[in-house]
Each structure stands twice: as C-alpha cells, then as structure tokens.
Amino acid sequence: MNYKRPNRNMLSLLFIFSSSSFGEHAGRVVPLTMENWDSLVEKRDPDTVWLVMFTSETCPACKVTYPVFQKAAVESDGLVNFGLVRADLEEGLRLRYNIQYLPTFIIVHKKGKADYTGKRTERSFVNTAAKFIPDKTLKVEESWVNDGLDSL
C-alpha cells in the first residue's frame, strides 16, 4: 500500500477549524438587558448573528420553549449567538422591538433584524439564524489546486 504523508499545513488548518468556536458566547444563552444590549448586540462584529428570545417569568409557552432554545445554543457551538431578554423586566427593549406577544424571537444580523417565525426546534433555530451569516467563501483558483497536488 502506497501511503502519502499528509501536508503539515493542511493538518494545522484542520486542527484550528475543528477545535475553535466561532463566538465568544458558544454554547450558552446570554441574558440581555438594556445595560449590555448595545455592547453585545448593537456594537458586535457585523458578521455575527444573534437569535434573541423575548420571554417573561409568567409565560407558559416560554417555559416550554426555553429548554429547546437552550439546546439550540449548545448545538450551535457559537456559530450563532443566543440571547434572552426578560420582556417583563426590560421594557425599553420590549418597546424598541415592538414585542406584542411572548415568546417572540428576532434575528439580529448584518443588515438589521428579522422576525423568527419558524418551528421551535433546535435544528430550525440554528439553521434559520445561520442563513444570515455572511458568505465569505473564496472562489477556488486553479493555482491552489496545482499547489496542493505538488505538495502530495
């Protein structure tokens, strides 16, 4: 059997991408308030995406949905940031985003905000919010292919 040694640079890149999280809030739901909203959400890196749940202590549907939302944050592993606003305590944010009923979900992204009206499943939360992540894929150039073949 003819075994070719893997390219050390390719292995390093693979390790970096597989071991790092995309966001600093990976795997958790961040409590959002008027005090931290601007620093975490409004002044964020414009390429990051937040999925925010507006809830209250007395909302039965929120109590059912929150564990699913929490699992989605873990599943996302920082690809998307997950935030929670207690609308009963944060009237300023509730009014700013015209929250009429609970739970309400919004996606804050590079071009503004979008209402989330999809299924309340882990996969749907993550997949829908991830669609707002800007595509920074580079087009493969022929020279890259040739360089890669030469190193094998």
KAPEZI-V393802 format. One record per pair of residues at least 12 apart in sequence whose ideal C-beta (glycine too) atoms are under 8 Angstrom apart, sorted by the first residue. I is the first residue (numbers start at 1). GAP is how many residues later the second one is. If there is no record, write none. Layout:
i=I gap=GAP
i=I gap=GAP
This chain:
i=4 gap=148
i=7 gap=141
i=7 gap=144
i=7 gap=145
i=9 gap=142
i=21 gap=56
i=21 gap=57
i=22 gap=55
i=22 gap=56
i=22 gap=57
i=23 gap=25
i=23 gap=55
i=23 gap=56
i=23 gap=57
i=23 gap=58
i=24 gap=54
i=25 gap=53
i=25 gap=56
i=25 gap=57
i=26 gap=50
i=26 gap=51
i=26 gap=52
i=27 gap=46
i=27 gap=47
i=27 gap=49
i=27 gap=50
i=27 gap=51
i=28 gap=45
i=28 gap=46
i=28 gap=54
i=29 gap=24
i=29 gap=40
i=29 gap=41
i=29 gap=44
i=29 gap=53
i=29 gap=54
i=29 gap=55
i=30 gap=51
i=30 gap=52
i=30 gap=53
i=30 gap=54
i=31 gap=52
i=31 gap=53
i=31 gap=55
i=32 gap=20
i=32 gap=51
i=32 gap=52
i=32 gap=53
i=32 gap=58
i=32 gap=61
i=33 gap=52
i=33 gap=56
i=33 gap=57
i=33 gap=60
i=34 gap=56
i=34 gap=58
i=34 gap=59
i=37 gap=56
i=40 gap=41
i=40 gap=43
i=41 gap=42
i=41 gap=67
i=44 gap=37
i=46 gap=64
i=47 gap=63
i=47 gap=86
i=47 gap=87
i=47 gap=89
i=48 gap=33
i=49 gap=31
i=49 gap=32
i=49 gap=58
i=49 gap=59
i=49 gap=60
i=49 gap=61
i=49 gap=80
i=49 gap=81
i=49 gap=83
i=49 gap=84
i=50 gap=30
i=50 gap=31
i=50 gap=32
i=50 gap=33
i=50 gap=57
i=50 gap=58
i=50 gap=59
i=51 gap=21
i=51 gap=29
i=51 gap=30
i=51 gap=31
i=51 gap=32
i=51 gap=54
i=51 gap=55
i=51 gap=56
i=51 gap=65
i=51 gap=74
i=51 gap=77
i=51 gap=78
i=52 gap=30
i=52 gap=31
i=52 gap=32
i=52 gap=33
i=52 gap=53
i=52 gap=54
i=52 gap=55
i=52 gap=56
i=53 gap=12
i=53 gap=13
i=53 gap=16
i=53 gap=29
i=53 gap=30
i=53 gap=31
i=53 gap=32
i=53 gap=50
i=53 gap=51
i=53 gap=52
i=54 gap=31
i=54 gap=33
i=54 gap=39
i=54 gap=40
i=54 gap=43
i=54 gap=45
i=54 gap=48
i=54 gap=49
i=54 gap=50
i=54 gap=51
i=54 gap=52
i=55 gap=29
i=55 gap=30
i=55 gap=31
i=55 gap=32
i=55 gap=47
i=55 gap=48
i=56 gap=30
i=56 gap=31
i=56 gap=32
i=56 gap=46
i=57 gap=29
i=57 gap=31
i=58 gap=30
i=59 gap=43
i=59 gap=44
i=61 gap=41
i=61 gap=42
i=62 gap=40
i=62 gap=41
i=65 gap=38
i=65 gap=55
i=66 gap=18
i=66 gap=37
i=68 gap=52
i=68 gap=53
i=68 gap=54
i=68 gap=57
i=69 gap=13
i=69 gap=15
i=69 gap=51
i=69 gap=56
i=70 gap=12
i=71 gap=51
i=72 gap=49
i=72 gap=50
i=72 gap=51
i=72 gap=53
i=72 gap=54
i=75 gap=47
i=75 gap=48
i=75 gap=51
i=76 gap=49
i=76 gap=50
i=76 gap=53
i=76 gap=54
i=79 gap=47
i=79 gap=51
i=79 gap=54
i=80 gap=46
i=80 gap=49
i=80 gap=50
i=80 gap=53
i=82 gap=43
i=87 gap=12
i=87 gap=15
i=87 gap=17
i=97 gap=16
i=105 gap=12
i=105 gap=20
i=107 gap=21
i=107 gap=22
i=107 gap=25
i=109 gap=23
i=109 gap=24
i=110 gap=22
i=110 gap=24
i=114 gap=18
i=116 gap=12
i=116 gap=13
